[in-house]
Amino acid sequence: MAGLHLAERNGVPSHSELGRSTAVARTALCAGVLLCLCLSSGPARAGATGALIYNWAVATYDGGIAVSDAAVVTVVQAAGVDISPSSAQMVGDPGTELAFPVHVSNTGNGPDAFALALASKQGWSAEVVLDDNADGIHQTSETIVISDTGTLDPGTALACFVLVHIPPAAQGSDSIALTATSVFNPTVADAAAYVAAVTGTLLLDPDFSGSPITGVPPLEVSFTNRTLSPEPVVSWLWDFGDGMTSAAYEPVHTYDSPGTYTVSLTAVTATQSATRTRTAYVTAYDGFRDVPPDHWAYDSIMACYRAHIVAGYADGYYRPEVTVSRAQMAVFISRAVAGGEQNVPPGAADPKFPDVEPDHWAYDYIEYAALNLIVEGYADGLYHPTWVITRAQMAVFIARSIVTPRGDEGLNSYVPPEVPSFSDVATSYWSFKHIEYLAGKDVVKGYPDGMYRPTVTVTRDQMAVFIARAFMLTF
């Protein structure tokens, strides 16, 4: 496939450029790169959120043979930017200038320009100037002040300086923040911080950050060292707050147990040492990876977890939005009735339901729920363990499990209200009595529009809420 030529056209091509109403697909090997061309006859479409699309029209193909229908390749642009170094410090005398060499790189996949902005904590004057010969050495002749990088191709960088003017009467230091923001996608930016100090006044300042700093064990935290020092640091000492330490520059530490941990970093130079402590910095909370403390059902899920009613999956996730099957509901309710997983007895030797054999993973729980008159199965004698449960069915199971005696007999003395609590559950509805009983116990509350939605399926987070309320579990 030698001789493939692509004529670049930025923007949306005309209909004539796209060719006639045909669908063409070709694969070409050009300059050692395999290009898969999936081509269509319609106009080029805009990418997600208005992303720029590059279009190339095939002019010739295979040894110069003309192609009657132009082909179009579309590539959605993604922005990316990196400032290096991300931090640095320099010292100088009052009234002098400090030039921090900086590279702003386009790490996206298309041409982009980046707006440059500076911010000073102490108000010292600073600007970004061009490094004319990209050697990282500031010359007095390099005075071109820039506010953006101009257009950079992917993988290229602009060399420049953050030029800081130390005031004549300055004392101490100032921190200058540089931000580079993509013009193509202003939500993409990078930042760096540079500390300029008067000679003899820059003190050792250990600092750090970590990510992520909340989660469930095992919680792996990557620490970034942001220490500023007037002289080389000869040793580091991290204290992670769990009895473990590290001498690495930027360690990665795993918290294996729930808790709140205070982290400190000590830096030592030839003449001084200093420590930065962040109190209660890392929180490894007991629970599940996908149920953070701000999840709407966190307290209920954790209450059920502490009561050994839910255990989550082997990968540490709870999957709160997954629907609940009849087998799973039997497990949850049986654990709640028995007082935890450890108290659920083995099932009888002879199964009650033909579709739930003794080797079924939920056999013991289904048999226990049936023994306590909580589940009854269907008219065909089957239990149908894989069927998902609805809010109406959930109400029946839970109501039967919290009355005395258990089962529908325990509801015989209960008289539901004459006026239904929910507009979509009439007195003639098959589970009206069970739903009303739970509503009276504040186990179910319905939706803001006054409806119960009995046919909606139940998810794992909702199930935990209902069980926690019904069995009065708290976290």
Secondary structure, DSSP 8 states (H G I E B T S, - for coil): -TT-EEEEEES---HHHH-SS---EEEEEETTEEEEEE--SS-----GGG--EEEEEEEEETTTEE-SS--EEEEE----EEEESSEEEEEE-TT-EEEEEEEEEE-SSS-B-EEEEEEESS--EEEEEE-TTSSS---TT---B-SB---B-TT-EEEEEEEEE--TT--SEEEEEEEEEESS-TT-EEEEEEEEEETT----B--EEEE--EESSSEEEEEEE--B-SS-EEEEEEE-SSS-EE--SS-EEEE-S-EEEEEEEEEEESS-EEEEEEEEEEEE-SS-TT--TTSTTHHHHHHHHHTTS----TTS---TTSB-BHHHHHHHHHHHHHTSGGG-----SS-SSTTS-TTSTTHHHHHHHHHTTS----TTS---TTSB-BHHHHHHHHHHHHSSSSSGGGGTT----SS-SSTTS-TTSTTHHHHHHHHHTTS----TTS---TTSB-BHHHHHHHHHHHTT---
